[in-house]
Amino acid sequence: MNSAARLQIHSVEHEGFDTAVCVVRCTAGIARVGQEYAGPLTLDSILRHGKEVELLDPPHSAKVWLSGAGVRTLERGAVVTALPSGK
């Protein structure tokens, strides 16, 4: 059984009203570009070792771009969880 992707926030830089750049660690599942997270948030981009990638798996860290109304609530230590597909 696949577990939902979870990203733990290490740092947050707000880039506008509904966009944030965060350093995160994937703690479960596989995070994928385009995935929707509770908040609501969308994972727009992943940058790992200076290269754009399509996914992030545990226990790796990366810089990510998130968008949506939920970016205003992001803070260090928070964990965001992917919504089930189709939600």
N, C-alpha and C positions, 0 to 999 in steps of 0.2 A: 504494500500500500504506500503510495507517495504521500509525503507530508507537505503541507502548504509551505511555500517559501516564506521565510521570516528574515527581516533585515534589522539588525540592531544599529542604531544611529550613534556614531562616534562624534561627529561634528556637523553643524548646519550653517550654511551661508545662504541667506535669503537673497534671491535675485529678482524680486518683484513680488507683486501681490499673491500670485499663485504658482511660483516656481522657486525651487530650492536646489542647491548643490550640496550633497552630503557625502561624508566619508562613512561607509557602512561596513559591517561584517555580516555575511550570510551565516545564519545560525541553524537553518533547517531548509530542506527542499532545494529547489533550483529557481533562482530569480531570473526572469527573462524580460528583455526589452518589450514594452507594450503591455506588460502584466498590470492588472489593477489590484490595488491594495486598499484595505479599510482606511477610512480617513475623510473623504475619498482621495486617493492618490493614484497616479499612473507613473510607472517606471519608464522614463523616456530614453535614457541612455546610460551605458555603463562604460567607464574608463578604467582599465586595469593595466598597470605597468606602462602607462602612456599610450595604450592602444584601445580603440573602441572594440568591445566584445558584445555578443548577443546574450550571454548568460553568465551567472555567478553562482557557484556552489560552495557549500561549507568546506572548510572553515575560512574561506578566502575573504579578503577585504577589497574594496574598490571605491572609486568616486562615482556617484550616481547623480543623475538629474531626475528630480521628481516634480510633478505638477499636479495641481488640483487644490481644492479648498482646504484639504488637510495639511498643507505645508505650513500653515500658520501655527499648528499645534506641535510641530516637530521640535524635539530638544534632545540633547545628549542623553543617552541611555534608553531612550524610547525604543520599542520594538514594533515594527509594522508587519502585518501579516497579509499575504496575498489572499484575494477573494477566490473562491472556487471558480473554475472556468465557466464562462457563460453567465456570471453574476455581475 
